[in-house]
Amino acid sequence: MERINQTLKRLASNENFQKRYEKMRSDTLNHPDVKYFLMEHQDDITSEMIEKSIGKLFEYTNQSKECTLCPSLEGCINIMQGYHPRLVLNRNSIDVQYDRCPRKVMHDEKQKNQKLIKSIYVPREILTATFDSLKISEGKMDAVDKAASFVMNYKRGQKQKGLFLYGKFGVGKSYLLGAIANKLAEDQISSMIVYVPELLREMKSSIADSTLNEKIEKLKREPVLMLDDIGAEAMSSWTRDEVLGPILQFRMLEDLPTFFTSNFDFQGLEHHLTYSQRGEEEKMKAKRIMERIRYLTEPVQIDGPNLRN
């Protein structure tokens, strides 16, 4: 078997190989970024270092920088997907260092932000909502302004009311919650969006596996809690008084921001909470829940066309 040194000598003596090598070397050294780097470090770089590092310089020139040659993160053409090269001096040679590219940085930030947004039975579309993607109509402007004001002024530990967003089906109430959650996540603020009808069903089943108290505690203490579609559930006395009541009581005492969406206004929701599944009329218990909701939120109506149609 031919030794590697002999192979290199044989290649070096090959005229075609020498021509290709000289062209590669010339193209590499005339690359704008390489020329700038060599000029910037001319006092520290010798001809010997350049020759020894020609392979690294060539590696650098054949990759995308700042995502300019890549159609997407998944379509990254570089040796390490999501990382672009940077020339550095390493002792007596020139080396290539790989840093996260802009798309990789954005991807990682998005992943990190998504971990800050916890959810229970909430559609993916809601969890990806942003203020930029909101379809703002005249009937939604007040709600969007108040939501943006909350996000800009939020400070953990400081008393701040959430919003009670009410209106017809499909006007974008839940989508606005998602936009708020994502904007908070950009500032590293944790939140949770919960679809109330499914939550209450889950709470009932949690009695059997003894996880009920643990789940209630999480909802109580979440920095920003968003209860989506309250009033759409078949309310029982137990879910109203033993689940919803303690959560809202704790958040009221601790001044923890809480948001709601509903098809009902305050008066309609109170009527809904008054009657249990068995038809029992419990006005005082409903009023207690509404007193907490009124303390925690500012009611804002959202109007407009049904965006689901």
N, C-alpha and C positions, 0 to 999 in steps of 0.2 A: 504494500500500500504506500502511495506517495505521501511523504511528509508535508505538513502545512507550509514549511519554509520553502520547500522545493516548488510547491504549487504557486506560492506568491512570486517567486523568482521567475517562474515560467510565464505567469500572467504579465509581470512587469516587462518582460522582453517581447510580449505580444504587441504589435504595432496598433491593432484596433483597440486593444484594451487601453493603451497609453493615450490614444486620442480621446476615447470616452472619458477617461479619468481627468484629462486636462480640461475638457469641456465642463465636466461636473465641478471641478475645482474653480474654474473661472466663473461659472454661473453662481456658485455658492458665494464666492468672495465679492461678487458684484451685486449680490442681493442687497437692497436698500437698508434693511434692518441690520444685516451683518456689517455692512460698511459703517453704519452709524455706531454700532457697538465697538468695532475696532478703533474708530477714531476717538470715541469717548474714553477708551481705556488705553490709548496709544503709549502712555508712559509705563504701563504695566505689562504690556503684551509684546512678546518677541516673535520673530519670524518662525523660530523653532516651535513655539507654542501653537502658532496658527497651523503649521503643518501637522503637528501631533493631534490637533483637534478638528481637522477638516471633516472627519466623519460626523462629529457632533454638530458642526455647523450645517452640514448637509441635512442631517436629521431635523434640525430646526427649520430650515427653509422649505421643507416639503410638508409642513403641517399648517393647519389653519390657526390664525390668531384672532382673538376677539370675535370668534364665530363667523368670520367673513366668508369662509368657503363652505360652511356647513348649513344645510337646509333646516336642520332642527337638532335638538340634543340627541335624539335617537339616531339621527343621520350623521353624527359627528365622524369626521374622516381621520381624526388623530389617533395616535398609538394608544392613548388612554382616553376613552370616551368621557367627554365633559371636562377635559383638562387641556390647556394650551401651553406651548413652550415659552420659556424665557431664558435668554442667554445670561450666564453668570460666570464669574471667575472662580475657579476652584483650585487653590494652590498654584501649581505651575501649568494649568491647562484651562481650556474653555469648556464649560459643561452646559448641559440643558437642564433646567429645572421646570417642573410642571405645576401649574397653579389652576385652580378652578376657573373655567371660562365663564363669561357673563350668564350664559343660559344655565349652566350648572349651578351658579350662585342663586339665580332666581328659582330654579327647581328646588334646591335645598331649603331656601327660605319658605317656599310654599309648603313643602312637606312639614317643616317645623311649625309653621303657622297652623296647618291643618290639625296637628296634634294638640294644639291649644283649644281647638273647637271640638268639644265633645257633643255627641248628639244621640238621641234615642228616637228611632223610627222617623227620621227626617229625610226627605228625598235628596239625592245627590245634587240636584239642580239648586236647591236652597243653600247647600254647603259651599257652593262655588260662586255665590252671588257677590258682586262688588258694587260700590256706588257708581262706578263708571258704566256698569252694564244695566243700571236701572232705567226703565222706561218712565220718564217723568212726565206726568200730565198735570193739568191745573189742579185737579182734585187730590194730587199726591204731594204737591210742593211743600205744604206745611209740615207734613209728616217727615219728609226727607230732610227739611231744614232742621227740625227738632232732633232727628236721629243724628245728623252730622254734628250738631251742637253738643249732643251727649258725648260722642266719641272724642271730640276735640277737648272737652272740658273734664273728662273722666279722670279722677285721681283716686286710687285705692284708699279706702278708709275714710273718704270724705262723703258726706250725705249727698246723694244725687238721685232724683227720681228717674225711674224708667218710663216707658211709654205703654199706654193701653191702645193698641192700634185696632180700630174696628171698622167694619164696612162689609160690603157685599162679597160674595164668592169671587175669587179669581182676580182681585184688583191689585194684588202684589204685596199683601201684608206680610206673609211668611218670607217672601223674597227679600223684603227690607230687613227683616231680622238677620238673614244670612249676610247681607252687606254690612250690617253693624258688627256682627261677630268676626268677619274677616278683617275689617278695619281695626278692631280691637286687637286681633291676633298680630297684626303688623307692629303693634306697640308692645307685644309680648304679654297681653292681658288675656287670661283664660276665661272662657264662657261655655255655656251649655245650652243647646236648643233641644227642646223636648216637645214631641207631639202628644198633647195631653190625653186624648182618648186611648191611645195605645199604652201610655204610661200608667194610667189608672187600671187598665186590664192587667198589666204586668205586676202592678203592686198587689193585686188580689192573689195572683199565682205565687207571689213571693212569700206569702204566709207559710206555704207548705215547706219551702226549702230554707226557712229562717233567715232570709236575706232582706226582709222588709225594712227593718230599722237601719241597716247599712245603706240602703238605697235612699231612704228619706234623709239621712244625715248628709249624703253627698249633695242632694238637691238643696238642702238648707244652706250649705256653706259655699257653694259655687260663687266665685266673685261676681259674675254677671249671669243671671238665670233668665232664660227666655221660654215661656210657656206658650206654645203655639196651638191655636184653635181651641181655646177653652170655651166650653158651651156646646161643643159638638159631641161630647160624650153623654152616655146615659148615666146621669149622676145618681149615686146612691148616698145615703146618709153616712155610710162608713168612709167612702173615698173623700167626701166633702169634709167631714169632721176629723177623721183620723189620719188622712194623708195630706190633703191640700191645706187644711187649717194649720197644722203644726209647721209646715214648710213656710207658709206666708207669715205666721206669727214670729218665727225666728228671724226671717229676713227683715221684717218690720223693726224688730228690736235692735238688730245689728246694722240697720240702714244699708242693706245690700241691694244694689240695683236689680230690679226685676222688670221684665217686659212680658206683655201678653199680646196675642192676637185673638180676635173673636169676630163672629158675624153679629154679635149682640153689642149694643151700647151698655153702659152701666145698668140702666133700668131693666133692660131685657135680660142681662146676665143674672141680675138679682132674682128676677122671676124664675129663670131656669134653675137657679140653685135652691129655690124655695121648695120645689116639689121633687121628692125622691122617686125612685123607680116604682115604689109601691103606692105612689099617689099621695103620700103624706105631705101635709103642708107645714113647713117649718121656717116661718118667716124670720124669727130671731137668729137662727143659725145661719141663714143665708145673709142676713145683715152683717153678722160678724165677719164673714168671709169678705163681703164687699167693703167693709170698713178698712180691712187690711189692703185690699187691692187699690182703693182710693188713696190710701196713705202712700203706697209704693209707686203709684204711676200718675201720669198726666194723660187724660183721654185725648186721642187725636183721630179724627175720622179720615178714612181714605176712600176716595170716590174715583170712578173711572170705568172704562170698559172691562169686561171679563177677558183677561189675557190668556186664559186657558182655551178659549174658543178659536 
